[in-house]
């Protein structure tokens, strides 16, 4: 289903979309009931010549119902969301086999640092690309977000993943793409005059293409 949201392309999409539509349907029904009720009562009890206003005491029963129904609904949604939240953002949620990337973000660009052929970040063979994140499909990746000036927010709508990058904090976010293709990264935190053009791309490769790309890239970096 891709109504409102772009088609999902990560392992998070199913859970997030399900919650999104559950909440949309519940709030949609509440919206219609409230607005129709408002209109009906406004017309039915409008001022008419000869009819005096009445003092109404209130209804404990009605109050209990309209407090209990939203309270129970909210707790149920909270419990349902809790599991999903924990899976995506929980303290120990990042899978151990995730490929790490360092992301230095500043006004108004994303710099993605890749571990080189040695498979280690923070070594001499690392290389950095501006506004381009290449990842393999069906493999978790972990981004270490480092904001160099103000707060930015890493957002890939197709992956249903969004995470603030805050200066002075080391923040990790992970996801796993499920579809080969190109997706938009947007900065989701108003970060200055150039915020609107702070876009980048995620390129999701098949496993073989990714290895090929990585070795081509490293060879090119060696020549430089
Ligand atoms: Cu930004």
Boltz pocket constraint, residues with backbone or C-beta under 6 A from the ligand:
constraints:
  - pocket:
      binder: B
      contacts: [[A, 106], [A, 107], [A, 108], [A, 151], [A, 152], [A, 153], [A, 187], [A, 188], [A, 189], [A, 190], [A, 191], [A, 195], [A, 198]]
      max_distance: 6.0
